[in-house]
Amino acid sequence: MEKTMRKYMILSGNASDEFLRAADGLQETTQIEEAEIIVGEPTHEELAQAKKLKWLQMTWAGADRYIDCFPENVILTTASGAFGETIAEHALAMLFSLCRRLPAYTRRNDWEDLGCEKQVSGATALIYGAGDIGTVIAKRLKLLGVRTIGVCRDLRSKREGFDGRTNLENAAAFLPEADFVLCALPHNEQTKGYFNEERLRLMKDDAILVNVGRGSLIDTDALELLLSEGKFFGVGLDVVTPEPLPREHKLWTMDNVIITPHVAGVSMGHLQDTEDRIWKICTENLKKYLEEKPLRNVVKQ
């Protein structure tokens, strides 16, 4: 196939000028069945139509939706590494709001002192996930005098910001001492349903739990049960199971719960800095692809 006939398709946002320069010599198409390269997140139905597809570059960090059903002989890469700051800021916004009971004050519509709050300085934070997101969370909390423990896949890898590290198999032993539990784990067989009722009960009664990873990590029914019993000082959820969470679900009405609709990592049209980082990764990978060099963030090849 001649280089001028190779086609790409963009499904997410507007490509950066740098990406378009790197794509010089390729032809942009709006016909998915003609695309050799797709940038974005096609549906499974669209993927089935992409008969000429050789490489899918996602603009998201998680590839959960494609793991169990993805075409053979097609490269799948993600934008992992672009979202650390963005998602960490969202997690910390939830944490600080819960520490000061801001959701409860807002919902009361009454000039009432709700009493005891949570001190950030001097607290212990157990951070599930020591990748880009978890590392940024740890660094920010360290600046505020928080003791940080990271839950890592590889204890040999060094990550800044953590006072201690453990693996997923042994992490539950740290739950009883954690004031804050922040989750930034991906979905897989090891993490699915990790926070069942038994592990949730291991936490302090006044712990704060924040999840910006995947909703499948936490048993929603068990969480609702414990909250109704008075467990937890607060809970922040950007991800839940199921998604979207039904409007009639009790979690929506609880004063010490913050729920956002899986927007912690939303970037296209929301946060320009994050969008720029995404397109930088896409551009670097496009150059490598055209030069037949190994790509960054390969999930499946």
Backbone bond lengths (Angstrom), bond angles and torsions (degrees), N, CA, C in turn:
res aa  C-N    CA-C-N  psi(-1)  N-CA   C-N-CA  omega(-1)  CA-C   N-CA-C  phi
1 M - - - 1.467 - - 1.530 109.46 -
2 E 1.324 116.12 133.53 1.455 120.08 178.77 1.523 109.90 -69.67
3 K 1.325 115.03 147.31 1.453 120.09 -178.24 1.519 111.80 -57.18
4 T 1.364 117.02 -38.09 1.453 121.05 -177.78 1.522 112.13 -68.12
5 M 1.326 117.55 -15.60 1.454 120.62 -178.89 1.528 112.30 -96.01
6 R 1.314 116.98 -6.86 1.461 119.71 179.25 1.523 108.66 -72.89
7 K 1.314 116.61 134.11 1.461 119.89 -171.06 1.531 111.89 -122.61
8 Y 1.339 114.40 146.60 1.455 120.27 176.29 1.526 109.22 -128.33
9 M 1.320 114.76 159.34 1.463 120.77 -178.66 1.519 109.36 -137.33
10 I 1.316 117.29 135.37 1.460 122.40 179.50 1.525 109.02 -111.35
11 L 1.327 115.54 122.05 1.459 121.02 -179.50 1.518 112.82 -104.20
12 S 1.339 117.24 -17.36 1.469 121.14 -173.58 1.518 111.71 -121.58
13 G 1.330 116.56 113.99 1.455 120.95 172.99 1.519 113.67 67.66
14 N 1.316 114.41 -169.53 1.455 121.90 178.58 1.514 109.31 -106.01
15 A 1.315 116.37 126.00 1.460 121.11 -176.51 1.522 110.82 -61.81
16 S 1.326 115.35 145.34 1.460 120.37 176.95 1.521 109.88 -70.36
17 D 1.324 116.02 159.79 1.464 120.42 177.87 1.524 110.88 -60.13
18 E 1.336 116.01 -37.45 1.464 119.83 -179.83 1.526 110.95 -63.59
19 F 1.326 116.48 -40.38 1.465 119.67 178.18 1.521 110.41 -64.01
20 L 1.323 116.43 -43.90 1.464 120.28 -178.97 1.521 111.45 -63.94
21 R 1.338 116.60 -35.61 1.467 119.27 176.21 1.525 110.35 -66.20
22 A 1.322 116.14 -40.47 1.467 119.79 179.20 1.522 111.17 -65.96
23 A 1.332 116.14 -27.37 1.465 120.95 -179.02 1.520 112.47 -88.02
24 D 1.319 117.06 4.38 1.464 120.61 179.16 1.527 109.26 -57.53
25 G 1.292 117.12 128.68 1.461 120.99 -176.42 1.516 112.06 103.18
26 L 1.332 115.75 -18.10 1.458 120.62 172.70 1.522 108.60 -96.77
27 Q 1.299 116.10 163.71 1.459 120.76 -178.90 1.524 109.77 -114.77
28 E 1.334 116.35 125.92 1.460 118.96 176.94 1.520 109.46 -77.71
29 T 1.322 115.38 142.68 1.458 120.20 -178.91 1.519 110.20 -134.12
30 T 1.310 115.82 154.78 1.462 121.45 173.42 1.522 110.65 -106.61
31 Q 1.330 116.23 2.20 1.460 122.17 -179.85 1.523 109.19 -101.04
32 I 1.321 117.00 108.11 1.456 120.43 -172.97 1.520 112.68 -63.02
33 E 1.318 116.93 -28.30 1.467 119.51 -179.46 1.525 112.56 -71.92
34 E 1.337 117.44 -10.85 1.462 121.77 179.76 1.523 112.65 -100.05
35 A 1.323 118.17 -9.78 1.465 121.36 -170.07 1.526 112.60 -81.66
36 E 1.334 114.79 130.02 1.464 121.70 171.15 1.529 109.70 -85.91
37 I 1.339 115.60 -32.10 1.462 122.87 -178.71 1.525 108.42 -125.77
38 I 1.319 116.39 133.23 1.463 121.13 174.18 1.521 108.69 -125.51
39 V 1.327 115.83 132.91 1.460 121.92 173.89 1.522 107.42 -111.31
40 G 1.321 115.99 117.59 1.452 119.82 -178.07 1.512 111.52 136.89
41 E 1.321 115.66 -159.42 1.456 121.50 -175.50 1.524 110.98 -128.49
42 P 1.305 118.11 81.81 1.464 120.19 178.82 1.528 111.40 -67.69
43 T 1.318 116.07 153.13 1.463 120.38 173.60 1.525 108.73 -72.47
44 H 1.323 116.18 168.00 1.462 119.48 177.84 1.530 110.54 -63.84
45 E 1.325 116.45 -33.15 1.463 120.22 177.47 1.526 110.57 -65.84
46 E 1.326 116.63 -41.36 1.466 120.26 178.29 1.522 110.98 -66.65
47 L 1.339 116.33 -39.72 1.467 119.55 178.15 1.518 111.22 -59.58
48 A 1.314 116.27 -38.50 1.462 120.30 -179.33 1.525 111.55 -64.01
49 Q 1.329 116.61 -25.32 1.465 120.67 179.02 1.524 112.62 -84.89
50 A 1.339 116.45 -17.47 1.472 121.14 -174.12 1.529 110.43 -83.91
51 K 1.302 115.97 71.70 1.466 121.66 -173.74 1.526 113.09 -68.82
52 K 1.329 117.49 -23.35 1.470 120.40 -178.28 1.531 112.53 -99.85
53 L 1.312 117.30 4.04 1.463 121.32 -175.43 1.528 111.80 -64.93
54 K 1.340 115.14 131.79 1.463 121.34 176.04 1.532 112.05 -117.89
55 W 1.343 116.10 -23.21 1.468 119.31 -177.30 1.515 110.32 -150.08
56 L 1.336 116.72 128.13 1.458 122.94 173.86 1.517 109.00 -113.31
57 Q 1.322 116.35 116.71 1.462 122.93 176.06 1.517 108.30 -101.72
58 M 1.324 116.69 111.80 1.457 120.59 179.09 1.527 111.29 -78.93
59 T 1.325 115.58 155.82 1.466 120.72 173.00 1.523 110.31 -104.02
60 W 1.313 116.52 8.86 1.458 123.57 174.66 1.517 109.04 -110.01
61 A 1.334 115.90 166.80 1.471 120.07 178.05 1.522 111.83 -89.71
62 G 1.331 117.24 -31.50 1.462 121.25 -176.41 1.513 111.99 -97.52
63 A 1.329 115.50 136.26 1.466 120.87 -178.82 1.525 111.53 -111.52
64 D 1.336 117.12 24.42 1.466 121.47 -175.11 1.528 112.34 -51.67
65 R 1.315 116.01 -43.90 1.461 120.58 -172.17 1.521 112.87 -64.82
66 Y 1.344 117.31 -18.83 1.460 120.53 -176.75 1.523 114.41 -106.94
67 I 1.324 117.90 -10.31 1.461 120.75 -171.55 1.522 112.18 -58.46
68 D 1.323 117.23 -44.90 1.465 120.63 -174.94 1.518 113.72 -88.52
69 C 1.309 117.23 -9.28 1.464 119.71 -176.94 1.523 109.00 -149.92
70 F 1.323 115.58 91.56 1.461 120.35 -179.32 1.524 108.35 -144.23
71 P 1.334 117.11 140.64 1.464 119.88 -176.27 1.526 113.10 -59.40
72 E 1.313 115.67 144.44 1.458 120.71 175.20 1.526 109.67 -69.11
73 N 1.322 114.83 150.98 1.471 121.94 175.20 1.528 113.31 63.07
74 V 1.330 116.62 25.68 1.466 121.40 174.63 1.527 107.62 -120.34
75 I 1.329 116.65 132.57 1.463 121.47 178.91 1.523 109.18 -80.56
76 L 1.319 116.24 134.82 1.464 121.95 177.17 1.520 109.06 -120.27
77 T 1.332 116.60 121.71 1.465 121.58 177.05 1.526 109.50 -127.33
78 T 1.328 115.74 155.13 1.461 121.20 -178.82 1.527 110.74 -116.56
79 A 1.326 115.01 176.62 1.468 121.37 176.26 1.519 110.66 -101.60
80 S 1.323 116.39 29.03 1.460 120.68 178.55 1.525 110.26 -55.91
81 G 1.320 115.81 135.62 1.455 120.72 -177.38 1.514 112.76 107.59
82 A 1.342 115.72 -12.47 1.465 119.55 -179.07 1.524 112.79 -93.21
83 F 1.328 116.72 -12.47 1.462 119.48 -166.95 1.521 115.63 -112.03
84 G 1.322 118.06 0.15 1.458 120.46 -174.89 1.513 113.50 -53.78
85 E 1.315 117.08 -53.84 1.467 121.52 -178.54 1.524 111.32 -63.35
86 T 1.321 115.98 -45.02 1.460 121.11 -174.62 1.521 112.31 -62.03
87 I 1.325 116.18 -52.16 1.465 120.21 -176.46 1.523 110.96 -72.06
88 A 1.336 116.57 -35.97 1.468 119.49 177.41 1.527 110.83 -61.39
89 E 1.325 117.70 -41.96 1.462 120.87 178.86 1.524 110.89 -61.36
90 H 1.323 116.35 -39.72 1.467 120.51 179.24 1.526 110.53 -64.50
91 A 1.330 115.92 -44.20 1.466 120.56 179.31 1.524 111.10 -61.53
92 L 1.322 116.29 -42.85 1.464 120.22 -179.09 1.527 111.50 -70.19
93 A 1.326 116.67 -34.72 1.467 119.47 176.17 1.527 110.07 -61.14
94 M 1.318 116.03 -42.66 1.464 120.17 176.60 1.528 111.05 -62.50
95 L 1.330 115.55 -47.22 1.462 120.67 -177.74 1.522 111.68 -59.07
96 F 1.321 116.95 -50.53 1.464 120.53 -177.31 1.532 111.51 -65.49
97 S 1.332 116.43 -37.84 1.469 119.79 178.27 1.521 111.14 -62.92
98 L 1.329 115.90 -40.82 1.464 120.08 179.63 1.523 111.68 -70.15
99 C 1.330 116.68 -37.54 1.469 120.08 178.32 1.523 111.73 -57.97
100 R 1.318 116.54 -35.13 1.468 121.23 -177.52 1.531 112.78 -102.35
101 R 1.330 116.20 12.27 1.473 122.30 176.58 1.530 113.23 58.74
102 L 1.313 117.93 29.73 1.464 119.81 -175.95 1.532 113.14 -61.33
103 P 1.344 119.50 -41.14 1.473 118.06 178.22 1.528 112.36 -60.17
104 A 1.331 116.40 -41.77 1.469 120.06 -179.11 1.526 111.32 -65.19
105 Y 1.332 116.69 -42.69 1.466 119.80 178.81 1.526 110.88 -62.36
106 T 1.318 116.68 -40.75 1.460 120.73 -178.09 1.524 111.45 -65.62
107 R 1.323 116.76 -39.40 1.459 120.60 -175.82 1.525 112.98 -78.29
108 R 1.336 117.52 -21.57 1.466 120.33 -175.30 1.530 112.53 -69.50
109 N 1.319 117.00 -34.50 1.470 120.36 -173.96 1.530 111.10 52.75
110 D 1.331 114.28 39.71 1.458 118.89 -176.81 1.528 108.36 -149.42
111 W 1.343 115.97 144.87 1.470 121.14 -179.87 1.523 108.30 -83.32
112 E 1.338 115.48 77.31 1.461 121.40 -174.05 1.521 110.22 -130.75
113 D 1.320 116.25 131.26 1.465 121.88 175.84 1.527 108.38 -79.68
114 L 1.337 116.42 119.44 1.462 120.70 -177.24 1.518 113.11 -88.46
115 G 1.319 117.09 1.18 1.455 119.08 172.52 1.512 115.19 85.78
116 C 1.317 115.48 -144.23 1.467 124.51 -169.88 1.520 113.25 -48.70
117 E 1.337 114.95 136.44 1.460 122.11 175.17 1.523 108.69 -122.23
118 K 1.323 116.92 176.15 1.466 121.72 -178.15 1.524 110.03 -104.17
119 Q 1.324 115.96 132.00 1.464 122.16 175.76 1.525 108.81 -85.21
120 V 1.325 116.41 132.55 1.462 120.45 178.30 1.524 110.29 -79.54
121 S 1.304 116.64 -51.02 1.465 121.00 -179.95 1.525 110.60 -60.01
122 G 1.329 116.07 131.98 1.454 121.14 179.36 1.511 114.57 88.95
123 A 1.323 117.25 -5.28 1.463 120.89 -179.47 1.529 110.63 -79.58
124 T 1.326 115.35 166.40 1.464 122.20 174.51 1.521 108.74 -112.89
125 A 1.333 116.33 128.12 1.458 121.58 179.77 1.522 109.85 -114.82
126 L 1.320 115.89 127.45 1.459 122.47 173.84 1.519 106.86 -102.30
127 I 1.325 116.33 116.09 1.461 121.50 -172.26 1.522 109.40 -111.19
128 Y 1.322 115.79 110.40 1.461 121.56 179.52 1.525 108.94 -83.14
129 G 1.322 115.51 109.13 1.454 121.20 -176.32 1.509 109.86 109.26
130 A 1.332 115.70 110.74 1.468 120.13 -177.69 1.517 110.92 -113.13
131 G 1.335 115.42 33.41 1.452 120.21 174.83 1.516 110.45 -86.42
132 D 1.325 116.81 -148.23 1.465 120.97 -177.41 1.526 111.82 -58.18
133 I 1.325 116.38 -47.89 1.465 120.30 -175.81 1.521 111.12 -67.39
134 G 1.328 115.89 -52.19 1.459 120.37 -177.98 1.510 113.18 -61.16
135 T 1.334 116.06 -36.34 1.461 119.86 -179.86 1.524 111.45 -66.54
136 V 1.325 116.75 -42.07 1.469 119.83 177.69 1.530 110.26 -64.38
137 I 1.324 117.00 -43.11 1.467 120.22 177.23 1.522 110.41 -57.04
138 A 1.333 115.83 -47.07 1.469 120.52 -178.29 1.523 111.60 -61.78
139 K 1.318 117.33 -44.92 1.463 120.80 -179.41 1.522 111.27 -60.94
140 R 1.338 116.30 -43.65 1.468 119.92 -178.51 1.533 110.68 -66.34
141 L 1.316 116.74 -41.60 1.460 119.85 -179.26 1.522 111.73 -69.12
142 K 1.320 116.60 -34.91 1.467 120.18 177.89 1.520 110.89 -59.39
143 L 1.324 116.41 -37.59 1.462 120.54 179.56 1.525 111.65 -63.62
144 L 1.322 116.51 -22.24 1.465 121.45 -178.93 1.525 112.19 -99.43
145 G 1.324 116.38 10.53 1.455 119.64 176.15 1.508 115.18 83.59
146 V 1.322 116.98 24.65 1.461 121.59 179.72 1.531 110.19 -95.11
147 R 1.314 116.33 136.99 1.467 121.83 172.49 1.523 108.08 -80.34
148 T 1.327 116.97 127.56 1.457 121.01 -172.49 1.524 111.55 -118.26
149 I 1.323 115.64 133.01 1.461 122.59 176.05 1.524 107.66 -122.74
150 G 1.319 117.02 124.05 1.453 121.43 -177.79 1.516 112.48 -101.55
151 V 1.329 115.93 138.87 1.463 121.81 175.08 1.522 107.41 -99.28
152 C 1.335 115.81 110.98 1.464 122.15 -170.98 1.522 111.23 -115.55
153 R 1.318 115.81 155.83 1.463 120.38 171.02 1.518 110.50 -77.54
154 D 1.320 116.02 -40.05 1.461 121.34 -176.33 1.525 109.11 -121.47
155 L 1.310 116.39 108.08 1.460 120.47 -178.10 1.519 112.47 -71.50
156 R 1.322 117.16 -12.41 1.465 120.37 179.13 1.521 111.67 -78.75
157 S 1.332 116.87 -24.59 1.460 119.99 -179.38 1.515 109.90 -75.23
158 K 1.322 116.20 139.57 1.461 121.39 -178.66 1.524 110.03 -97.10
159 R 1.321 115.80 129.81 1.457 122.26 178.01 1.522 109.14 -128.06
160 E 1.324 115.74 132.49 1.461 120.04 178.75 1.528 110.52 -71.59
161 G 1.313 114.94 152.66 1.457 120.16 172.66 1.513 115.75 96.36
162 F 1.330 117.57 -8.51 1.462 119.76 -176.94 1.525 111.28 -106.26
163 D 1.328 116.10 131.85 1.463 121.25 174.55 1.519 111.16 -80.00
164 G 1.306 116.31 -26.65 1.458 121.58 179.16 1.513 109.81 -152.22
165 R 1.334 115.48 162.78 1.461 119.99 -179.90 1.522 109.81 -141.66
166 T 1.315 115.01 151.42 1.449 121.58 175.07 1.523 107.84 -147.65
167 N 1.331 116.89 174.65 1.457 119.50 176.69 1.526 109.75 -106.24
168 L 1.329 115.98 173.28 1.461 120.29 -174.71 1.528 111.56 -63.30
169 E 1.320 116.37 -34.49 1.465 120.53 -178.06 1.531 111.81 -63.94
170 N 1.319 117.19 -31.57 1.469 121.16 -175.59 1.527 114.16 -109.06
171 A 1.325 116.66 0.33 1.469 120.16 -172.56 1.521 113.23 -65.57
172 A 1.328 117.64 -31.80 1.467 120.11 -176.60 1.523 112.29 -59.43
173 A 1.322 116.77 -25.16 1.468 120.22 179.63 1.522 111.96 -64.65
174 F 1.340 116.77 -21.03 1.468 120.97 -178.83 1.530 112.38 -92.56
175 L 1.327 117.75 -10.34 1.464 120.26 -176.78 1.529 113.46 -59.65
176 P 1.333 119.99 -40.45 1.468 119.21 -178.15 1.522 114.68 -64.76
177 E 1.330 118.37 -17.96 1.464 120.04 -178.48 1.523 113.28 -104.10
178 A 1.320 117.25 -3.35 1.465 120.85 -175.71 1.525 111.64 -86.50
179 D 1.326 116.02 128.32 1.463 121.04 172.82 1.521 110.62 -80.35
180 F 1.327 115.32 -36.31 1.457 121.90 179.12 1.529 108.54 -123.84
181 V 1.324 116.80 134.73 1.462 122.07 173.40 1.519 106.84 -122.34
182 L 1.330 115.86 114.56 1.462 121.16 -177.55 1.523 108.85 -116.50
183 C 1.322 116.16 131.07 1.463 121.32 -172.45 1.520 111.48 -116.58
184 A 1.328 115.66 125.84 1.464 121.69 177.36 1.524 109.31 -137.02
185 L 1.325 115.66 42.95 1.461 121.24 -176.94 1.524 111.50 -93.34
186 P 1.329 117.75 150.80 1.460 121.65 174.57 1.527 110.72 -79.11
187 H 1.307 116.16 171.76 1.462 121.19 175.17 1.518 109.87 -87.84
188 N 1.305 116.96 125.55 1.462 122.28 170.64 1.528 107.79 -159.39
189 E 1.309 116.47 -179.22 1.460 119.96 -176.27 1.524 112.30 -64.16
190 Q 1.327 117.18 -28.80 1.462 120.73 -179.24 1.532 112.18 -76.81
191 T 1.329 116.46 -31.97 1.469 119.59 -175.61 1.526 113.28 -95.53
192 K 1.316 117.37 -20.22 1.469 120.99 -177.26 1.527 110.52 -59.85
193 G 1.324 115.97 122.59 1.457 121.10 178.59 1.514 114.56 67.74
194 Y 1.330 117.08 18.77 1.469 120.22 -177.29 1.527 111.27 -56.73
195 F 1.323 116.29 -47.17 1.463 119.52 179.77 1.523 109.50 -86.80
196 N 1.328 114.59 79.16 1.456 121.06 172.90 1.530 108.84 -84.86
197 E 1.315 116.61 -177.08 1.468 119.41 -177.38 1.527 111.58 -59.84
198 E 1.323 116.32 -39.92 1.465 119.80 -178.22 1.520 111.70 -60.65
199 R 1.329 117.34 -46.67 1.469 119.66 -178.64 1.524 111.14 -72.68
200 L 1.307 117.81 -36.01 1.461 119.74 177.75 1.528 110.87 -61.90
201 R 1.311 116.67 -36.50 1.468 120.51 179.67 1.524 112.35 -70.95
202 L 1.332 117.22 -18.42 1.459 119.96 177.70 1.527 112.28 -69.84
203 M 1.319 116.53 -21.86 1.462 120.15 -176.94 1.525 110.95 -73.28
204 K 1.316 114.88 158.73 1.466 120.65 174.15 1.529 109.71 -58.26
205 D 1.312 115.95 148.14 1.463 119.55 178.34 1.521 111.81 -62.74
206 D 1.344 116.53 -26.60 1.464 120.04 -179.31 1.529 111.91 -109.25
207 A 1.325 116.23 25.55 1.469 119.76 177.65 1.525 110.23 -73.46
208 I 1.330 115.01 158.35 1.464 121.34 172.14 1.521 107.73 -112.15
209 L 1.326 116.18 129.31 1.464 123.21 -178.86 1.519 109.28 -114.62
210 V 1.333 116.53 127.66 1.468 121.75 178.74 1.525 108.35 -128.75
211 N 1.335 116.54 131.45 1.469 120.78 178.96 1.521 110.56 -125.21
212 V 1.339 115.77 114.66 1.466 121.64 175.12 1.529 109.80 -121.53
213 G 1.334 116.56 15.92 1.462 121.12 -179.18 1.512 111.12 -92.71
214 R 1.329 116.10 -95.84 1.456 121.87 177.58 1.527 109.15 -133.54
215 G 1.322 115.82 142.23 1.449 120.81 -177.78 1.511 113.51 -62.56
216 S 1.327 116.99 -28.86 1.464 121.33 -177.79 1.521 112.66 -65.47
217 L 1.324 117.58 -12.33 1.464 121.41 -179.54 1.528 111.78 -66.47
218 I 1.334 116.81 -32.65 1.470 121.68 -172.57 1.526 110.71 -114.97
219 D 1.315 116.32 134.53 1.463 122.68 172.70 1.534 107.48 -74.04
220 T 1.322 116.22 105.93 1.463 120.83 -174.52 1.523 112.26 -61.63
221 D 1.318 117.37 -40.83 1.466 120.53 -179.42 1.525 111.15 -64.14
222 A 1.340 115.68 -41.94 1.465 119.39 178.84 1.523 110.71 -65.54
223 L 1.331 116.21 -39.11 1.464 120.33 178.94 1.522 110.75 -63.12
224 E 1.323 116.41 -45.11 1.467 120.35 178.80 1.527 111.05 -60.81
225 L 1.329 116.23 -41.76 1.461 120.75 179.53 1.522 111.36 -60.11
226 L 1.325 116.47 -48.45 1.463 119.97 -177.26 1.523 111.90 -67.40
227 L 1.318 116.78 -37.70 1.465 119.89 176.48 1.527 110.80 -62.03
228 S 1.319 116.37 -40.25 1.470 120.09 179.45 1.523 111.68 -66.43
229 E 1.343 116.27 -22.55 1.467 121.09 177.66 1.528 112.21 -86.11
230 G 1.335 116.73 -4.70 1.461 120.22 -179.44 1.511 114.39 97.44
231 K 1.322 116.83 7.02 1.464 120.90 177.44 1.527 109.05 -74.11
232 F 1.300 117.20 144.44 1.463 126.76 175.96 1.534 112.82 82.21
233 F 1.320 113.65 134.34 1.463 120.77 171.65 1.519 109.05 -73.08
234 G 1.330 115.55 -35.23 1.448 120.07 178.29 1.511 111.53 -170.03
235 V 1.325 115.78 158.65 1.464 122.56 179.03 1.523 108.55 -137.40
236 G 1.332 116.36 131.61 1.457 122.08 175.64 1.515 109.77 -119.00
237 L 1.319 116.83 125.09 1.463 121.71 -175.92 1.524 110.67 -128.29
238 D 1.318 116.26 116.50 1.464 119.45 169.34 1.521 109.98 -96.00
239 V 1.320 115.93 -16.37 1.464 122.32 179.87 1.522 108.52 -132.80
240 V 1.318 116.02 142.18 1.461 121.09 -179.09 1.525 109.17 -144.79
241 T 1.312 115.27 169.95 1.458 122.39 168.14 1.522 106.83 -126.64
242 P 1.365 117.67 120.25 1.464 126.46 2.52 1.530 111.89 -85.56
243 E 1.323 115.35 167.38 1.460 122.05 171.85 1.525 108.56 -121.62
244 P 1.333 117.33 130.88 1.471 126.18 -4.52 1.529 111.52 -72.13
245 L 1.328 115.01 152.14 1.459 120.56 177.41 1.530 108.46 -71.19
246 P 1.330 118.52 127.59 1.472 120.76 -178.23 1.530 112.09 -54.34
247 R 1.318 116.00 143.37 1.463 121.03 -177.37 1.523 112.99 -59.74
248 E 1.324 116.13 -29.57 1.463 119.58 -177.31 1.526 112.91 -85.44
249 H 1.323 117.94 0.89 1.464 120.41 -177.63 1.525 110.52 -65.37
250 K 1.322 116.27 140.41 1.466 121.95 -175.82 1.525 113.11 -64.21
251 L 1.327 117.43 -26.83 1.468 119.46 -178.70 1.525 111.86 -58.51
252 W 1.327 116.83 -31.09 1.464 120.07 -179.11 1.529 112.01 -63.33
253 T 1.316 117.07 -27.47 1.468 120.65 -171.27 1.524 113.72 -96.97
254 M 1.313 117.86 -2.73 1.465 120.58 -175.10 1.524 111.23 -82.82
255 D 1.344 116.70 131.13 1.459 122.60 -175.18 1.523 113.81 -63.97
256 N 1.316 116.85 -26.61 1.466 119.60 -176.46 1.523 112.52 -105.01
257 V 1.325 116.26 25.49 1.467 121.18 179.04 1.525 109.67 -125.29
258 I 1.329 115.79 131.19 1.466 122.17 172.40 1.521 107.49 -111.45
259 I 1.329 116.69 129.68 1.464 121.25 177.12 1.517 108.79 -126.61
260 T 1.325 116.19 129.30 1.460 121.70 172.03 1.526 107.95 -123.14
261 P 1.340 118.46 148.94 1.463 122.36 -170.00 1.527 114.75 -83.41
262 H 1.332 116.61 61.11 1.468 122.79 176.71 1.533 110.53 55.64
263 V 1.322 115.36 52.53 1.461 120.68 -177.25 1.523 113.09 -118.94
264 A 1.321 118.24 4.53 1.470 120.17 -177.89 1.517 111.99 -58.27
265 G 1.326 116.14 -35.11 1.459 119.43 -177.96 1.509 114.26 -105.20
266 V 1.337 117.28 7.23 1.462 119.67 179.96 1.517 109.34 -63.23
267 S 1.322 115.93 131.36 1.460 118.67 -174.92 1.520 112.44 -130.82
268 M 1.328 117.45 -47.82 1.453 120.29 -175.96 1.525 109.86 -58.46
269 G 1.330 115.37 113.46 1.454 120.32 -178.81 1.513 114.12 82.95
270 H 1.339 117.86 2.32 1.461 121.43 -178.60 1.527 111.97 -117.40
271 L 1.326 116.71 -58.15 1.464 121.91 -175.56 1.526 109.49 -124.88
272 Q 1.322 116.37 111.03 1.455 120.89 -173.78 1.523 112.39 -64.75
273 D 1.333 117.81 -40.08 1.463 119.68 -179.31 1.520 111.50 -60.23
274 T 1.323 116.27 -43.09 1.465 119.96 178.83 1.516 110.64 -67.17
275 E 1.321 116.57 -41.38 1.461 120.54 177.85 1.526 110.62 -60.14
276 D 1.326 116.71 -40.35 1.470 120.36 178.06 1.521 111.17 -62.77
277 R 1.339 117.09 -39.34 1.465 120.17 178.98 1.531 111.36 -66.53
278 I 1.321 115.84 -37.37 1.469 119.72 178.15 1.524 110.41 -61.87
279 W 1.334 115.75 -48.03 1.465 118.81 -177.41 1.525 111.85 -69.42
280 K 1.320 117.06 -27.05 1.462 119.55 174.75 1.520 110.46 -64.51
281 I 1.335 116.74 -43.45 1.467 120.84 177.31 1.523 110.36 -64.21
282 C 1.326 116.82 -44.02 1.464 120.93 179.28 1.525 111.15 -60.95
283 T 1.325 115.88 -41.65 1.466 120.65 -179.01 1.517 111.37 -66.75
284 E 1.325 116.44 -45.91 1.464 120.04 178.69 1.525 110.82 -59.68
285 N 1.315 116.62 -41.21 1.460 120.01 -179.98 1.522 111.92 -69.65
286 L 1.327 116.64 -35.96 1.462 119.19 177.85 1.524 110.82 -62.81
287 K 1.321 116.38 -44.67 1.464 120.08 178.04 1.527 110.82 -60.06
288 K 1.334 116.47 -43.39 1.467 120.47 179.43 1.525 111.00 -65.73
289 Y 1.316 116.36 -39.51 1.464 120.41 -179.78 1.525 110.98 -62.06
290 L 1.323 115.57 -45.50 1.466 119.73 -179.36 1.520 112.07 -67.91
291 E 1.332 116.17 -26.74 1.466 120.87 177.72 1.528 111.78 -92.92
292 E 1.336 115.45 3.70 1.474 122.49 179.38 1.530 112.05 58.38
293 K 1.331 114.95 41.03 1.461 121.48 176.46 1.532 109.40 -104.56
294 P 1.341 118.18 159.66 1.468 120.90 179.12 1.531 111.57 -59.19
295 L 1.318 116.09 137.73 1.458 121.26 -177.73 1.527 111.77 -90.69
296 R 1.311 115.35 160.90 1.464 122.35 177.25 1.526 109.99 -87.40
297 N 1.322 116.58 146.04 1.470 123.18 174.80 1.525 113.51 61.71
298 V 1.320 116.37 41.71 1.463 119.98 178.82 1.527 109.69 -74.63
299 V 1.329 115.84 125.20 1.462 121.79 176.56 1.517 110.08 -98.39
300 K 1.328 115.04 -39.88 1.462 120.41 -179.20 1.515 108.87 -145.26
301 Q 1.330 115.63 138.83 1.469 119.31 -176.82 1.513 110.07 -139.85
